[in-house]
């Protein structure tokens, strides 16, 4: 097995190669564990030729995906949309159609060659080019469909989900100070714990489409768990299959949208425990001890902005249960998004 190939896959699939052990000392994730996690993600780690074929196929599929499966932009702020197009289209005037509930909200015309070129890739005798389109939309927060068209052609070149998010979660202001009011502790049945029962990842039966067949969003032959820590020096396994981050993105984050929406609907406050599980989760190959695992990263900021969106749509305040235990940079991010501590608003 080519070591450089493994290193490449480990990096692009967000597998951490070291962690802090129960005594706070750096520890390395062994190569066997890395390979078992990659195998759980669907890579044929026992066949070099098949692995190279799959990596090349993934690269081609990525470049042939003209519109990203999901794009997130903050309301009333400039953002960038990404498109990958065959060379034959880059001098043409194309247009974006943004719809919601089958109603057209915006149409935007642009010529790809006038935008920033980020890269190019050859597939056979065809050249694909990657363009960035700066955009600022005056749209309400919510979920939209984004489609790319050639003028006069009904079939889109590509389509995906567009999510317009707020800057912060929902907050309640007092009439005088306009500061967010302190909140009372939430009820147990209104607490989303991304931990022991792992509801965020226990979405049995959720599927996503692949090009050739139905493909589960979960990774088999691995389980979620706790990394080694002071309380449990050897860690712990939960016997719950993790979601594949790549497939979660391809599914436009729909499983997480449904999860957050279901917990916030008809509630004034939601407490989220173990928020760091949305940043990275400890994966353990089945049959191994819990300390023979590795952290796998998720699109943390995207998931947080979806929480903020669902919070505004449901007018539900969001409480983070373990603020004092979070890294400073994570705390600052959550504060900027208007999230609360269990005892009140973050100052």
KENU-394945 format. One record per residue (C-alpha): residue number from 1; residue in three letters; x, y, z. Coordinates in nm, 2 decimals. Each point is the difference from the previous one (the first is absolute). Layout:
BEGIN
+-----+---------+--------+--------+--------+
: num : residuo :   east :  north :     up :
+-----+---------+--------+--------+--------+
: NUM :     ALA :      X :      Y :      Z :
...
+-----+---------+--------+--------+--------+
END
This chain:
BEGIN
+-----+---------+--------+--------+--------+
: num : residuo :   east :  north :     up :
+-----+---------+--------+--------+--------+
:   1 :     UNK :   0.00 :   0.00 :   0.00 :
:   2 :     UNK :   0.14 :   0.34 :  -0.10 :
:   3 :     UNK :   0.07 :   0.20 :   0.32 :
:   4 :     UNK :  -0.05 :   0.33 :  -0.19 :
:   5 :     UNK :  -0.34 :  -0.11 :  -0.12 :
:   6 :     UNK :  -0.11 :  -0.09 :   0.35 :
:   7 :     UNK :   0.12 :   0.34 :   0.13 :
:   8 :     UNK :  -0.20 :   0.18 :  -0.27 :
:   9 :     UNK :  -0.32 :  -0.19 :   0.08 :
:  10 :     UNK :   0.05 :   0.05 :   0.37 :
:  11 :     UNK :   0.03 :   0.38 :  -0.05 :
:  12 :     UNK :  -0.29 :   0.05 :  -0.25 :
:  13 :     UNK :  -0.23 :  -0.22 :   0.21 :
:  14 :     UNK :   0.07 :   0.19 :   0.32 :
:  15 :     UNK :   0.16 :  -0.28 :   0.20 :
:  16 :     UNK :   0.22 :   0.14 :   0.28 :
:  17 :     UNK :   0.33 :  -0.18 :   0.03 :
:  18 :     UNK :   0.07 :   0.09 :   0.37 :
:  19 :     UNK :  -0.20 :   0.08 :   0.31 :
:  20 :     UNK :   0.05 :   0.07 :   0.37 :
:  21 :     UNK :  -0.01 :  -0.31 :   0.22 :
:  22 :     UNK :  -0.16 :  -0.03 :   0.34 :
:  23 :     UNK :   0.30 :   0.18 :   0.16 :
:  24 :     UNK :   0.00 :   0.29 :  -0.25 :
:  25 :     UNK :   0.30 :  -0.13 :  -0.19 :
:  26 :     UNK :   0.01 :  -0.01 :  -0.39 :
:  27 :     UNK :  -0.06 :  -0.35 :  -0.13 :
:  28 :     UNK :   0.02 :  -0.12 :  -0.36 :
:  29 :     UNK :  -0.27 :  -0.19 :  -0.19 :
:  30 :     UNK :   0.15 :  -0.30 :  -0.15 :
:  31 :     UNK :  -0.01 :  -0.07 :  -0.38 :
:  32 :     UNK :  -0.21 :  -0.31 :   0.04 :
:  33 :     UNK :  -0.28 :   0.20 :   0.18 :
:  34 :     UNK :   0.02 :   0.26 :  -0.28 :
:  35 :     UNK :  -0.04 :  -0.26 :  -0.26 :
:  36 :     UNK :  -0.29 :  -0.18 :   0.18 :
:  37 :     UNK :  -0.19 :   0.34 :   0.02 :
:  38 :     UNK :   0.06 :   0.06 :  -0.37 :
:  39 :     UNK :  -0.13 :  -0.35 :  -0.07 :
:  40 :     UNK :  -0.31 :   0.08 :   0.20 :
:  41 :     UNK :  -0.05 :   0.31 :  -0.22 :
:  42 :     UNK :  -0.01 :  -0.23 :  -0.30 :
:  43 :     UNK :   0.36 :   0.00 :  -0.13 :
:  44 :     UNK :   0.14 :  -0.34 :  -0.11 :
:  45 :     UNK :   0.31 :   0.01 :   0.22 :
:  46 :     UNK :   0.11 :  -0.36 :  -0.09 :
:  47 :     UNK :   0.03 :   0.07 :  -0.37 :
:  48 :     UNK :   0.24 :   0.27 :  -0.13 :
:  49 :     UNK :  -0.14 :   0.00 :  -0.35 :
:  50 :     UNK :  -0.36 :   0.02 :   0.11 :
:  51 :     UNK :   0.09 :   0.28 :   0.25 :
:  52 :     UNK :   0.17 :   0.21 :  -0.27 :
:  53 :     UNK :  -0.30 :  -0.06 :  -0.23 :
:  54 :     UNK :  -0.24 :   0.12 :   0.27 :
:  55 :     UNK :   0.20 :   0.31 :   0.08 :
:  56 :     UNK :   0.02 :   0.10 :  -0.36 :
:  57 :     UNK :  -0.37 :  -0.07 :  -0.04 :
:  58 :     UNK :  -0.08 :   0.22 :   0.30 :
:  59 :     UNK :   0.21 :   0.28 :  -0.15 :
:  60 :     UNK :  -0.17 :  -0.02 :  -0.33 :
:  61 :     UNK :  -0.35 :  -0.01 :   0.16 :
:  62 :     UNK :   0.09 :   0.31 :   0.20 :
:  63 :     UNK :   0.11 :   0.19 :  -0.31 :
:  64 :     UNK :  -0.31 :  -0.11 :  -0.19 :
:  65 :     UNK :  -0.23 :   0.13 :   0.27 :
:  66 :     UNK :  -0.07 :   0.34 :  -0.15 :
:  67 :     UNK :  -0.20 :   0.14 :   0.30 :
:  68 :     UNK :   0.10 :  -0.09 :   0.36 :
:  69 :     UNK :  -0.25 :  -0.22 :   0.18 :
:  70 :     UNK :  -0.04 :   0.27 :   0.26 :
:  71 :     UNK :   0.11 :   0.36 :   0.04 :
:  72 :     UNK :  -0.04 :   0.21 :   0.31 :
:  73 :     UNK :   0.00 :   0.38 :   0.01 :
:  74 :     UNK :  -0.07 :   0.25 :   0.28 :
:  75 :     UNK :  -0.30 :   0.23 :  -0.06 :
:  76 :     UNK :   0.09 :   0.33 :  -0.16 :
:  77 :     UNK :   0.37 :  -0.07 :  -0.01 :
:  78 :     UNK :   0.21 :  -0.06 :  -0.30 :
:  79 :     UNK :   0.08 :  -0.36 :  -0.06 :
:  80 :     UNK :   0.16 :  -0.22 :  -0.27 :
:  81 :     UNK :  -0.17 :  -0.27 :  -0.20 :
:  82 :     UNK :   0.21 :  -0.26 :  -0.18 :
:  83 :     UNK :  -0.06 :  -0.16 :  -0.34 :
:  84 :     UNK :   0.20 :  -0.25 :  -0.20 :
:  85 :     UNK :  -0.07 :   0.02 :  -0.38 :
:  86 :     UNK :   0.13 :  -0.15 :  -0.32 :
:  87 :     UNK :   0.22 :   0.23 :  -0.20 :
:  88 :     UNK :  -0.27 :   0.03 :  -0.27 :
:  89 :     UNK :  -0.23 :   0.19 :   0.24 :
:  90 :     UNK :   0.24 :   0.25 :   0.16 :
:  91 :     UNK :  -0.05 :   0.27 :  -0.26 :
:  92 :     UNK :  -0.38 :  -0.03 :   0.00 :
:  93 :     UNK :  -0.25 :   0.21 :   0.19 :
:  94 :     UNK :  -0.15 :  -0.24 :   0.26 :
:  95 :     UNK :  -0.26 :   0.07 :   0.26 :
:  96 :     UNK :  -0.08 :  -0.11 :   0.36 :
:  97 :     UNK :  -0.35 :  -0.07 :   0.10 :
:  98 :     UNK :  -0.08 :   0.01 :   0.37 :
:  99 :     UNK :  -0.34 :  -0.14 :   0.10 :
: 100 :     UNK :  -0.19 :  -0.08 :   0.31 :
: 101 :     UNK :  -0.31 :  -0.22 :   0.01 :
: 102 :     UNK :   0.01 :   0.00 :  -0.39 :
: 103 :     UNK :  -0.02 :   0.38 :  -0.01 :
: 104 :     UNK :   0.29 :   0.19 :  -0.17 :
: 105 :     UNK :   0.16 :   0.24 :   0.25 :
: 106 :     UNK :   0.30 :   0.12 :  -0.20 :
: 107 :     UNK :   0.16 :  -0.03 :  -0.34 :
: 108 :     UNK :   0.37 :   0.10 :  -0.04 :
: 109 :     UNK :   0.18 :   0.01 :  -0.33 :
: 110 :     UNK :   0.38 :  -0.03 :  -0.02 :
: 111 :     UNK :   0.28 :  -0.10 :  -0.24 :
: 112 :     UNK :   0.24 :  -0.25 :   0.17 :
: 113 :     UNK :   0.31 :   0.13 :  -0.17 :
: 114 :     UNK :  -0.06 :   0.34 :   0.16 :
: 115 :     UNK :   0.03 :  -0.16 :   0.34 :
: 116 :     UNK :   0.30 :  -0.12 :   0.20 :
: 117 :     UNK :   0.14 :  -0.33 :  -0.13 :
: 118 :     UNK :   0.11 :  -0.22 :   0.29 :
: 119 :     UNK :   0.12 :  -0.31 :  -0.19 :
: 120 :     UNK :  -0.03 :  -0.24 :  -0.29 :
: 121 :     UNK :  -0.01 :  -0.37 :  -0.05 :
: 122 :     UNK :   0.01 :  -0.23 :  -0.30 :
: 123 :     UNK :  -0.24 :  -0.30 :  -0.03 :
: 124 :     UNK :   0.08 :  -0.18 :  -0.32 :
: 125 :     UNK :  -0.01 :   0.25 :  -0.27 :
: 126 :     UNK :  -0.21 :   0.25 :   0.20 :
: 127 :     UNK :   0.13 :   0.28 :   0.21 :
: 128 :     UNK :  -0.20 :   0.11 :   0.30 :
: 129 :     UNK :   0.05 :   0.34 :   0.16 :
: 130 :     UNK :  -0.09 :   0.11 :   0.36 :
: 131 :     UNK :  -0.14 :   0.36 :   0.04 :
: 132 :     UNK :  -0.09 :   0.20 :   0.30 :
: 133 :     UNK :  -0.30 :   0.24 :  -0.03 :
: 134 :     UNK :  -0.02 :   0.28 :   0.27 :
: 135 :     UNK :  -0.37 :   0.05 :   0.08 :
: 136 :     UNK :  -0.21 :   0.20 :   0.25 :
: 137 :     UNK :  -0.37 :  -0.10 :   0.02 :
: 138 :     UNK :  -0.28 :   0.19 :   0.17 :
: 139 :     UNK :  -0.19 :  -0.32 :   0.10 :
: 140 :     UNK :  -0.17 :  -0.10 :   0.31 :
: 141 :     UNK :   0.17 :  -0.27 :   0.21 :
: 142 :     UNK :  -0.10 :  -0.35 :  -0.10 :
: 143 :     UNK :   0.05 :  -0.28 :  -0.24 :
: 144 :     UNK :   0.01 :   0.05 :  -0.38 :
: 145 :     UNK :   0.08 :  -0.19 :  -0.32 :
: 146 :     UNK :   0.28 :   0.12 :  -0.22 :
: 147 :     UNK :   0.02 :  -0.10 :  -0.36 :
: 148 :     UNK :   0.23 :   0.10 :  -0.28 :
: 149 :     UNK :  -0.14 :   0.04 :  -0.36 :
: 150 :     UNK :   0.10 :   0.07 :  -0.35 :
: 151 :     UNK :  -0.24 :   0.26 :  -0.15 :
: 152 :     UNK :  -0.28 :  -0.17 :  -0.19 :
: 153 :     UNK :   0.08 :  -0.35 :   0.14 :
: 154 :     UNK :  -0.26 :  -0.14 :   0.25 :
: 155 :     UNK :   0.23 :  -0.26 :   0.15 :
: 156 :     UNK :   0.24 :   0.15 :   0.25 :
: 157 :     UNK :   0.37 :  -0.06 :  -0.02 :
: 158 :     UNK :   0.00 :  -0.08 :   0.37 :
: 159 :     UNK :  -0.19 :   0.08 :   0.32 :
: 160 :     UNK :   0.04 :   0.00 :   0.37 :
: 161 :     UNK :  -0.13 :   0.14 :   0.33 :
: 162 :     UNK :   0.06 :   0.36 :   0.10 :
: 163 :     UNK :  -0.03 :   0.07 :   0.37 :
: 164 :     UNK :  -0.03 :   0.37 :   0.11 :
: 165 :     UNK :   0.09 :   0.02 :   0.36 :
: 166 :     UNK :  -0.03 :   0.27 :   0.27 :
: 167 :     UNK :   0.31 :   0.14 :   0.18 :
: 168 :     UNK :  -0.13 :  -0.12 :   0.34 :
: 169 :     UNK :  -0.24 :  -0.23 :   0.17 :
: 170 :     UNK :  -0.33 :   0.12 :   0.12 :
: 171 :     UNK :   0.01 :   0.23 :   0.31 :
: 172 :     UNK :  -0.26 :   0.17 :   0.22 :
: 173 :     UNK :   0.06 :   0.37 :   0.08 :
: 174 :     UNK :  -0.13 :   0.19 :   0.30 :
: 175 :     UNK :  -0.21 :   0.31 :  -0.09 :
: 176 :     UNK :   0.25 :   0.24 :   0.17 :
: 177 :     UNK :   0.35 :  -0.13 :  -0.05 :
: 178 :     UNK :  -0.06 :  -0.21 :  -0.31 :
: 179 :     UNK :   0.25 :  -0.25 :   0.16 :
: 180 :     UNK :  -0.08 :  -0.37 :  -0.02 :
: 181 :     UNK :  -0.18 :  -0.11 :   0.32 :
: 182 :     UNK :   0.13 :  -0.28 :   0.22 :
: 183 :     UNK :  -0.17 :  -0.33 :  -0.04 :
: 184 :     UNK :  -0.12 :  -0.26 :   0.24 :
: 185 :     UNK :   0.15 :  -0.35 :  -0.02 :
: 186 :     UNK :  -0.16 :  -0.21 :  -0.28 :
: 187 :     UNK :  -0.21 :  -0.31 :   0.06 :
: 188 :     UNK :   0.18 :  -0.34 :  -0.06 :
: 189 :     UNK :  -0.22 :  -0.09 :  -0.30 :
: 190 :     UNK :   0.11 :   0.32 :  -0.17 :
: 191 :     UNK :   0.38 :  -0.08 :   0.03 :
: 192 :     UNK :   0.19 :  -0.12 :  -0.30 :
: 193 :     UNK :   0.30 :  -0.20 :   0.13 :
: 194 :     UNK :   0.25 :  -0.08 :  -0.27 :
: 195 :     UNK :   0.15 :  -0.26 :   0.23 :
: 196 :     UNK :  -0.11 :  -0.33 :   0.16 :
: 197 :     UNK :  -0.32 :  -0.05 :  -0.21 :
: 198 :     UNK :   0.15 :   0.20 :  -0.30 :
: 199 :     UNK :  -0.33 :   0.11 :  -0.15 :
: 200 :     UNK :   0.18 :   0.21 :  -0.26 :
: 201 :     UNK :   0.14 :  -0.31 :  -0.15 :
: 202 :     UNK :  -0.27 :  -0.25 :   0.08 :
: 203 :     UNK :  -0.20 :   0.07 :  -0.32 :
: 204 :     UNK :  -0.10 :  -0.36 :  -0.09 :
: 205 :     UNK :  -0.12 :  -0.05 :  -0.36 :
: 206 :     UNK :   0.12 :   0.33 :  -0.14 :
: 207 :     UNK :   0.14 :  -0.06 :  -0.35 :
: 208 :     UNK :   0.17 :   0.21 :  -0.26 :
: 209 :     UNK :   0.02 :  -0.06 :  -0.37 :
: 210 :     UNK :   0.32 :  -0.10 :  -0.17 :
: 211 :     UNK :   0.06 :  -0.02 :  -0.37 :
: 212 :     UNK :  -0.06 :  -0.37 :  -0.03 :
: 213 :     UNK :  -0.19 :  -0.12 :   0.30 :
: 214 :     UNK :  -0.15 :   0.08 :   0.34 :
: 215 :     UNK :   0.28 :   0.08 :   0.25 :
: 216 :     UNK :  -0.04 :   0.02 :   0.37 :
: 217 :     UNK :   0.12 :   0.32 :   0.17 :
: 218 :     UNK :   0.15 :  -0.20 :   0.29 :
: 219 :     UNK :   0.34 :  -0.16 :   0.01 :
: 220 :     UNK :   0.01 :  -0.37 :   0.08 :
: 221 :     UNK :   0.27 :  -0.18 :   0.20 :
: 222 :     UNK :   0.06 :   0.30 :   0.22 :
: 223 :     UNK :  -0.17 :   0.13 :   0.31 :
: 224 :     UNK :  -0.02 :   0.34 :   0.17 :
: 225 :     UNK :   0.15 :   0.03 :   0.34 :
: 226 :     UNK :   0.19 :   0.21 :   0.26 :
: 227 :     UNK :   0.37 :   0.06 :  -0.04 :
: 228 :     UNK :   0.22 :  -0.09 :   0.29 :
: 229 :     UNK :  -0.05 :   0.25 :   0.28 :
: 230 :     UNK :   0.06 :   0.05 :   0.37 :
: 231 :     UNK :  -0.33 :  -0.16 :   0.10 :
: 232 :     UNK :   0.04 :  -0.29 :  -0.24 :
: 233 :     UNK :   0.37 :  -0.04 :  -0.09 :
: 234 :     UNK :  -0.07 :  -0.27 :  -0.25 :
: 235 :     UNK :  -0.29 :   0.18 :  -0.16 :
: 236 :     UNK :  -0.34 :  -0.15 :  -0.08 :
: 237 :     UNK :  -0.19 :  -0.14 :  -0.29 :
: 238 :     UNK :  -0.37 :   0.08 :  -0.06 :
: 239 :     UNK :  -0.09 :  -0.26 :  -0.26 :
: 240 :     UNK :  -0.15 :   0.27 :  -0.23 :
: 241 :     UNK :   0.10 :   0.04 :  -0.36 :
: 242 :     UNK :   0.13 :   0.35 :  -0.10 :
: 243 :     UNK :  -0.12 :   0.20 :  -0.29 :
: 244 :     UNK :   0.24 :   0.03 :  -0.29 :
: 245 :     UNK :   0.08 :   0.38 :  -0.03 :
: 246 :     UNK :   0.04 :  -0.02 :  -0.37 :
: 247 :     UNK :  -0.34 :  -0.15 :  -0.05 :
: 248 :     UNK :  -0.15 :   0.24 :   0.24 :
: 249 :     UNK :   0.12 :   0.29 :  -0.22 :
: 250 :     UNK :  -0.13 :  -0.18 :  -0.31 :
: 251 :     UNK :  -0.34 :  -0.03 :   0.17 :
: 252 :     UNK :   0.01 :   0.38 :   0.05 :
: 253 :     UNK :   0.00 :  -0.05 :   0.38 :
: 254 :     UNK :  -0.36 :  -0.12 :  -0.01 :
: 255 :     UNK :   0.03 :  -0.24 :   0.29 :
: 256 :     UNK :   0.13 :   0.27 :   0.23 :
: 257 :     UNK :  -0.25 :   0.25 :  -0.11 :
: 258 :     UNK :  -0.28 :  -0.25 :   0.08 :
: 259 :     UNK :   0.16 :  -0.07 :   0.34 :
: 260 :     UNK :   0.04 :   0.36 :   0.11 :
: 261 :     UNK :  -0.34 :   0.09 :  -0.13 :
: 262 :     UNK :  -0.17 :  -0.28 :   0.19 :
: 263 :     UNK :   0.15 :   0.10 :   0.33 :
: 264 :     UNK :  -0.07 :   0.38 :  -0.04 :
: 265 :     UNK :  -0.35 :  -0.02 :  -0.14 :
: 266 :     UNK :  -0.26 :   0.13 :   0.25 :
: 267 :     UNK :   0.27 :   0.06 :   0.27 :
: 268 :     UNK :   0.13 :   0.33 :   0.14 :
: 269 :     UNK :   0.34 :  -0.14 :   0.10 :
: 270 :     UNK :   0.22 :  -0.28 :  -0.11 :
: 271 :     UNK :   0.31 :  -0.11 :   0.20 :
: 272 :     UNK :   0.27 :  -0.16 :  -0.20 :
: 273 :     UNK :   0.26 :  -0.21 :   0.19 :
: 274 :     UNK :   0.33 :  -0.11 :  -0.14 :
: 275 :     UNK :   0.00 :   0.25 :  -0.28 :
: 276 :     UNK :   0.36 :  -0.11 :  -0.09 :
: 277 :     UNK :  -0.14 :  -0.32 :  -0.15 :
: 278 :     UNK :  -0.11 :   0.22 :  -0.29 :
: 279 :     UNK :   0.37 :   0.10 :  -0.05 :
: 280 :     UNK :   0.16 :  -0.35 :   0.04 :
: 281 :     UNK :  -0.11 :  -0.34 :   0.12 :
: 282 :     UNK :   0.21 :  -0.30 :   0.12 :
: 283 :     UNK :  -0.03 :  -0.29 :  -0.24 :
: 284 :     UNK :   0.11 :  -0.35 :   0.11 :
: 285 :     UNK :   0.04 :  -0.29 :  -0.24 :
: 286 :     UNK :  -0.23 :  -0.28 :   0.10 :
: 287 :     UNK :   0.17 :  -0.27 :   0.20 :
: 288 :     UNK :   0.26 :   0.24 :   0.14 :
: 289 :     UNK :   0.03 :   0.16 :   0.34 :
: 290 :     UNK :  -0.13 :   0.35 :   0.03 :
: 291 :     UNK :   0.35 :   0.14 :   0.03 :
: 292 :     UNK :   0.08 :  -0.13 :  -0.35 :
: 293 :     UNK :  -0.20 :   0.27 :  -0.17 :
: 294 :     UNK :   0.04 :   0.34 :  -0.16 :
: 295 :     UNK :  -0.19 :   0.33 :  -0.03 :
: 296 :     UNK :  -0.18 :   0.07 :  -0.32 :
: 297 :     UNK :  -0.10 :   0.35 :  -0.08 :
: 298 :     UNK :  -0.34 :   0.14 :  -0.11 :
: 299 :     UNK :  -0.10 :   0.33 :  -0.17 :
: 300 :     UNK :  -0.03 :   0.18 :   0.34 :
: 301 :     UNK :  -0.08 :   0.35 :  -0.11 :
: 302 :     UNK :  -0.25 :  -0.11 :  -0.26 :
: 303 :     UNK :  -0.18 :  -0.21 :   0.26 :
: 304 :     UNK :   0.00 :   0.30 :   0.25 :
: 305 :     UNK :  -0.15 :   0.23 :  -0.26 :
: 306 :     UNK :  -0.27 :  -0.25 :  -0.06 :
: 307 :     UNK :  -0.07 :  -0.01 :   0.37 :
: 308 :     UNK :  -0.03 :   0.38 :  -0.01 :
: 309 :     UNK :  -0.23 :  -0.01 :  -0.29 :
: 310 :     UNK :  -0.23 :  -0.26 :   0.16 :
: 311 :     UNK :   0.01 :   0.21 :   0.32 :
: 312 :     UNK :  -0.13 :   0.30 :  -0.18 :
: 313 :     UNK :  -0.26 :  -0.19 :  -0.20 :
: 314 :     UNK :  -0.14 :  -0.16 :   0.32 :
: 315 :     UNK :   0.07 :   0.31 :   0.22 :
: 316 :     UNK :   0.19 :  -0.24 :   0.23 :
: 317 :     UNK :   0.29 :   0.11 :   0.21 :
: 318 :     UNK :   0.31 :  -0.22 :   0.00 :
: 319 :     UNK :   0.19 :  -0.09 :   0.32 :
: 320 :     UNK :   0.34 :  -0.16 :   0.00 :
: 321 :     UNK :   0.04 :  -0.22 :   0.31 :
: 322 :     UNK :   0.38 :  -0.01 :   0.04 :
: 323 :     UNK :   0.13 :   0.35 :  -0.09 :
: 324 :     UNK :   0.26 :   0.00 :   0.27 :
: 325 :     UNK :   0.16 :  -0.32 :  -0.14 :
: 326 :     UNK :   0.03 :   0.12 :  -0.36 :
: 327 :     UNK :   0.32 :   0.12 :  -0.18 :
: 328 :     UNK :   0.02 :   0.38 :   0.00 :
: 329 :     UNK :  -0.04 :   0.02 :  -0.38 :
: 330 :     UNK :  -0.31 :  -0.21 :   0.01 :
: 331 :     UNK :  -0.15 :   0.21 :   0.28 :
: 332 :     UNK :   0.06 :   0.32 :  -0.19 :
: 333 :     UNK :  -0.17 :  -0.15 :  -0.31 :
: 334 :     UNK :  -0.31 :  -0.11 :   0.21 :
: 335 :     UNK :  -0.01 :   0.34 :   0.17 :
: 336 :     UNK :   0.01 :   0.18 :  -0.33 :
: 337 :     UNK :  -0.30 :  -0.21 :  -0.11 :
: 338 :     UNK :  -0.21 :   0.11 :   0.30 :
: 339 :     UNK :  -0.01 :  -0.33 :   0.18 :
: 340 :     UNK :  -0.07 :  -0.02 :   0.38 :
: 341 :     UNK :   0.16 :  -0.18 :   0.29 :
: 342 :     UNK :  -0.22 :  -0.21 :   0.22 :
: 343 :     UNK :  -0.03 :   0.29 :   0.24 :
: 344 :     UNK :  -0.06 :   0.28 :  -0.25 :
: 345 :     UNK :   0.12 :   0.20 :  -0.30 :
: 346 :     UNK :   0.37 :  -0.01 :  -0.08 :
: 347 :     UNK :   0.15 :   0.34 :   0.06 :
+-----+---------+--------+--------+--------+
END
